[in-house]
């Protein structure tokens, strides 16, 4: 099933304004038979997505000063790729004593000395003891 449309416009269903797209003229008649009122559709010269069609209708002043229709068209005219991933910043807490090298997606740790490990272990045990005594 193709997601491209050749006709775009708006209609009201039970008083609610909806954006409508159609691939042929028969859909316009079908909307009227199903009870849609105020059906307004226009032919697009080329097939396009709903988002592109809404942008075209905004550019051609389809709303003609009607704020409710313009608001609906703006809400439909969203980014063409909704699954586009934005860059994410990931923060990693690393102890100051550990030396870490990032290689691609792998993390390699350089070995600690016994003295560094004993100090970190002592700090951890002190925190656990404080939490235990607090409860």
N, C-alpha and C positions, 0 to 999 in steps of 0.2 A: 504494500500500500504506500503510495507516494504521499509525502508530507508537503508537497508543493501545491500552491493554490493559484488560480487564475482570476478569481473574483474575491473582493474583500469589502467589508462594510460592517454595519451594525444592525441589530434588531432588538426589540424588547420582548422579553418572555415574562409574563405575569408582572409587568411593570419594571423588571430589572433589565438594564441595558447590557448587551453582550456583544463581543466582537465575533464576527462571522467570517468564515472563509469558505470558498467553494471552488471546485475544479471545473464545474460546468454550470450552465444556466438552470438546469433542472433543480438544483439545490435551492435556488431562490424561490421557485414555486412550492417546493416541498416545505420550506420554512413557513410560508404563508398558510399552507394547508394544516400544519401542525399547531397553528395558533399564534405564531409570532406576529407582532404588530410593528409598525414603523420600520419595515425592512428597507434599508438603503444599502445597495451594493454598487460597486463600480468595477469595470473591467480593468485588469492590470495587463499591460502590454506583454509582459513575460511572466512565466511561472516563478514564484518566489515563496519563501517561508512566511509564516504569520508575522514574525518580527519585522522582516523586510517590508512586507505589505503594510504594516502599521506605520512604519517610517515613511513609506511612499504616500500614504493617506495624509499624514501630518504635513509633508512637504507640499502636497497639492491643495492644502486648506480644505480638506474634506469636512471638517467640523464646522467651518463657516461661522465661527464665533460662539458655538454651543460648547459651554465649559464641560458638561458631563461627557460628551463624546470625545473631546480633546483629552480629558483626564484618562478615559478608558484606552485611547490609542497610545498615550504615553506609557501606560502601565504594560501594554502588550509589546511595545517597541523596546524590548530589553536586549541585552547582549546576545549576539548570534550563537555564542558557544557557552551555554550555562555550566558546562563541565570543565571549563578552563580553570586550571589550578593556578592559584596565586603563589608567589614565593612564600615559604614559611621560614621563620627564624626559630631555630631550636637552640635552647640554652642548656648546656650541660654543666653541672657542678662537678668540679674536679678538685680533690684536695690539693693544696699547694705543694705538699711534699711529693706527690706522685708525678712522675714525668710521663707525659702522654704524647704520642705521635699519632696524628690522624692520617691514615692511608686509605683513600677512597672512603668506603663505608665501614672499614674495620678500625678497631682501636687496639693499639699495641702498647702495653705498659712495660716500662723498664723496671727491672727488679729493684725492690727497696733493700736498704741495708737492715740488719737486725735491729739496730738502734732506732731507726725510723719506724719500723713496724711495732716495736715495743711501745714507743711513744703514742702512736695512733691507737693501739689497743688499750693503753692506760686511759686516754681521753674518752674512748668509747665506754669503757667500764665505769668511769666516773659519771658519765651522763646517765647510764642505766641505773646506777646506784641512786643518783639524785632523783630520778623519776620514780623509782621504787619507794624511796623514803617519802616522797611527796604524796603518794597514794596511801 
